[in-house]
């Protein structure tokens, strides 16, 4: 048997291979440019729940105000962005336009979501928090489809279902008999996590749109516009929720060393996420969350003496596989067909009421 390629122009096939090679090179080059931001995001997102847990007192509560902590993080972010804007050799002129109002939308969403994190971590452990955070992938994919008309392949839809199964598996150890109080607390934590994931997905989509609508604008200038609104919202939140305590004791009451590390880590994490949205996309952001979940699980074993249950390990593997599958790009281009030459072809020809065979040469 001899295998021969289907009819076609060799020049066209060569051009197609060269085009595919150049596309692959551009993909690799783009991934290498995005990798530093993604790795920084993974590192900082891994530290976030661990540092918040370490900043709690012996009874698992926070001695400092979460809203004051978020406000300080916003101040650090705008200070870093302003410093980098001044130091960067940008040739794009800076203008304050009416578009600055649009940055109030994601700023308000982040204001609500950042303060939800503290409430969530009061009801779930660090690893479960990272695991439930993978629901952001579900809401990101759905909101992309609904609001931005982004096409999702069947493999990505399967990955979303797989992700939902993984997050559900993580709750199996908490549904045992004799743990009614713990179960109620876990249910409240799961509810807050779902709300947080929905807000995070919508805020990420809106922020990505704002950052990429003006690709020539400096990311530092765009961050300044966003964080200015963040400071305003958090100032309002401080006086609405902790106004009397702030006026009586000051905004820094209860802050210890771990609380300040939370402030700095949240500031750097916000800058890293902004860079991921600017130079990559929201899918890279949720995939970074998945990687951070795995690292958090390993660190929690050594830092907090936690022993992962079989259900949790299965859930982490399932969620990690879902995150990889969601980001796999399927090449829709058809593969060249091949025909097998087996010699002369025969076809039946009726002659005199009986079927005879007549040889027909292949063209």
C-alpha angles and dihedrals in degrees: 000000000000124000118217129182121249119263112283144124112280090209091057091049091050091049090050091052092048091049091050090049092052090047090052091050091051090049092052092045091050091048091051091052091050097043098082091055093045093049091048089051092050092051095047095042089051091054096046101079093035093053092046089052091049091050092059121099126242092281093051095255132122118248091196131063113265091208091053088050091052091046091053090049090054090051091051091048095051091045092052092045092050092049092050091046091055092045096046118091094230118167095189111105117238118231130175106224137165089272088080087079090063090064089065090074099063090035091059091046092051090047091058095039097048091055092047090063092069092052092047094052089053089065105032134040124249096262094047089048091056091045094052089046088070088078083082086079091059095049093041092054093046095046091047088054095045103039105022099030091232112171118236121200123225088254091058092050089051089050090054091053090046090051092052090052091050094052091047090052090057090065096055096092090054095055097070125124118272095030101095095135093047090046092053091050091048092050090054090048091050091050092052090046092054091050090047092050092050092050092045092051094049093044091049093051092048092046093049090052092051094046095048099040087075103035093169094055116100113258088221091058091047090050091051090056091049097045093046088064089043091057092049094050093046092048088054090048093050093055094041096051106021101019098123094045092047092050092046103040106012131251095278099058113134095016113141132171094281091048090056091050087054090053094049094043092050090050093051091043091055091051091048093050090049090054091049091053092046099047102023126015145254092279089062088049095055091043088055087054089054092053090047089053092058093047091047091054092054094046093046090058091059100034102041102021093242119162112207114234121228089251092054093048091050090048093050092050090047093049092046091050089048092052091051093046091048091057098043111114114219115209107229094191113114119246119240113268122238128202126204116228108218098166131260118003121228129204128188116252119189111233121173094346093306128096114246127180122243122192117236119187118229114250 
